[in-house]
Amino acid sequence: MNSTQTPYVTFRCGDSLFGIDIGCVQEINRCLSLTSIPLAPPFVRGVANLRGDVVTMLDLRILMEQPRVESNIHQRSLILHSDGETFGLWVDSVSDIVEIDSDDIVSPPSNIEPSVARLVLGVYSHDSRLILLLDPDALFATTVSLER
């Protein structure tokens, strides 16, 4: 058996707990000041100036088909790297870092909405809670699709 342990940053979006491989997380910030983009899809919260780089911020609530909430002090911006590109993910709060054994990740249930399922690599059970593990490449592909 060749399982490997990988640290995942866990965070909340509504009542759900999500995780993403810490290797693609550049930094975690209090929510950045955003500029809205006219005619952008609803899941694009806006763009941020991150030390001279323009970063597209995706709203995880909208991607997960949950209602948008007003900004609050608990929300965070995860700045992610995928395919050599940088983008952001707006989340309700950051929880913890969890070491996950690759053998303990199971496929997502087949009844997940297809628009959500395409973003989920798998599911991990931790302290009687399920963590939906997100695919950074699928998230990045969402930002690329904006460049139509």
N, C-alpha and C positions, 0 to 999 in steps of 0.2 A: 504494500500500500504506500503510495507516494503523495500523501496529502501535504499541503503546505498551509501555514497560518499566515493570514494577511490582516493588517490592521485596517479597520473601516471607521470612518467618522460617521456617527449616527446623529440624526436630526429629526425633528418633528414637522409634520405638515398636517394640520387638523388633528385627528385622533390617531393618525398613522405614524409609525416609526420607520424611517428610511436609513439606508447606509450607502456610502460610496467609498471605494478604495482610497485610502489616505494618500497613495502615491500620485493621484491626479489632483490633489488639493494643494493649491499654491498658498492660499491663506484664507482665513476666516475673519470677516470684518463686521462691525456694527453696520447696519444697513447704510450703504453709500448714497450720496445725493445723486438722483437720477434725472436725466432729461428724457422726456417722452418722445416717441417717434410717431409722427402722424401716419396713419394707415397700417401700423404694425399689427400683427395678430395679437389677440388678447393675452397670450402667454408671455409676450415680451413686455416686461415691466418698464423697460427703458434702457438707456445706455449710461454708463458711468465713466468718468475720467479717472483712471487708476494710474497715477504718476505718469501722465502723458499718453497712456494707451487707452483707446476707447474700447470698453468691454460691454457686450450685450448681456443684459440681465434677464434670465428666464424666471418666471414666477412658478414655483413648483406647485402651488395650490391650483393654478389654472391648468397646468399640464396634467395634474391628477384629477381634473374635473371636479374641483371643489370651489366654493365661492371665494372670491378675493376678499381680504380683510384690510382694514386701514393699517398703516404702519404703526408699529409699537416698539417699545424698548427691548423686547425679547427677540425680535426678528434679526436674522443675520444674513450676510451675503457670503456664500462660499465661492471663492474664485478658483476655477478649475482649468486644468490643461487636458486637452485631448487632441491628438493628431497635430501637435505642434502649435495649436491655437489656444487662445484663452477666452473664456466666457464665464458668466456668473450664474449662480443659482440662488434665488431669494427663498429663504425657508423661515418657518415660524420660530424655531429655536434650535440650537445645537445641544445635543445631549451628552455624548461620551465618545470614547474611542474603544472599540471592541475588537479583540483578536478573533478571527473566524477561520476555522479549519475548512479548507475547500471541500472535504468529504461531507461536511455537515450542511452544505448548501443544497437545497432541493429546488426543483423546477417550480415556477410560479403556477398557481392553480389555473386550470383552463377556463374558468369562468370570469377571469379578470377582463375588463373592457379592453378590446384590442389596442386602442389608442394609449392605454396605460401599460399594457403587457409588453409593448415594443420597447419600453424604457427600462424594464425590470429584468435583471440577469437571473435572479433567483430569490429564494426566501430562506431566512435563517431564524431558528427559534432560540431566543435568549431570555432567560429569567421569565419564562412563561409568556413572553411577548414575541410577536413575529416582527422581524425586520425585513422590509423589502429592499433588496440590494439593487441599486440603480446602475445602469450601463452608461458610463461617461461618453462613450462613442455614439450611442443612440441620442443622448442629450445634445451632443455637439452636432450631430446630423440634423437636429431640429433647427439649430441656428443657421446651418448651411442652407437649409431649404428656404430660408428667408431671402436668399440672394437670387431668387428666380429671375 
